[in-house]
Every structure is written in structure tokens, then in C-alpha cells.
Amino acid sequence: MIAAVSRKELHTMIDTMPDHFIKAMMPLVTCITEEYWKPVIEPASPEEIAMCDERIKDYEKNPSSFIPYKKRAKA
């Protein structure tokens, strides 16, 4: 079953569910959503660190050769 169909079924269930069931579900739903929205930030690998260090050196040599992200994103 695709996610959109499952989502629609869940919405229908919640919309028709008695209030006391909603209150009973809140702790579970809160727990699920808190876990979902916690970002997982992993340390950079040695290769990623080396790439960043290299770009920093390139920037220090010639800052004018870099385009700010905001300008690049608009292009």
C-alpha cells in the first residue's frame, strides 16, 4: 500500500475515532513524532574532513573565485 493511501486511511480513522481514543493515542503519536524529527548528525569521515580542508585552502588562496550559496541558489 502506498504511503498516500495509508495516510488517508489514518486521517479517516482519526477523524471518526471517539475522543477518549484520541487521548489514549496521544502519548504513542507524540513518541513516534519526536523520534522522527530528531536529526541524526554523524561525525565527518576522514575523507570528508580532507575535502573540507582542501576547499578552505582554495578559498583562502582566492576568495573571489567562490560564489556565495545565496547567489548560486537564485541562479
Contacts in CASP RR format, 6 or more apart in sequence:
PFRMAT RR
TARGET T0000
AUTHOR 0000-0000-0000
METHOD contacts of the structure
MODEL  1
MIAAVSRKELHTMIDTMPDHFIKAMMPLVTCITEEYWKPVIEPASPEEIA
MCDERIKDYEKNPSSFIPYKKRAKA
14 22 0 8 1.000
17 25 0 8 1.000
44 52 0 8 1.000
58 65 0 8 1.000
58 66 0 8 1.000
59 65 0 8 1.000
59 66 0 8 1.000
END
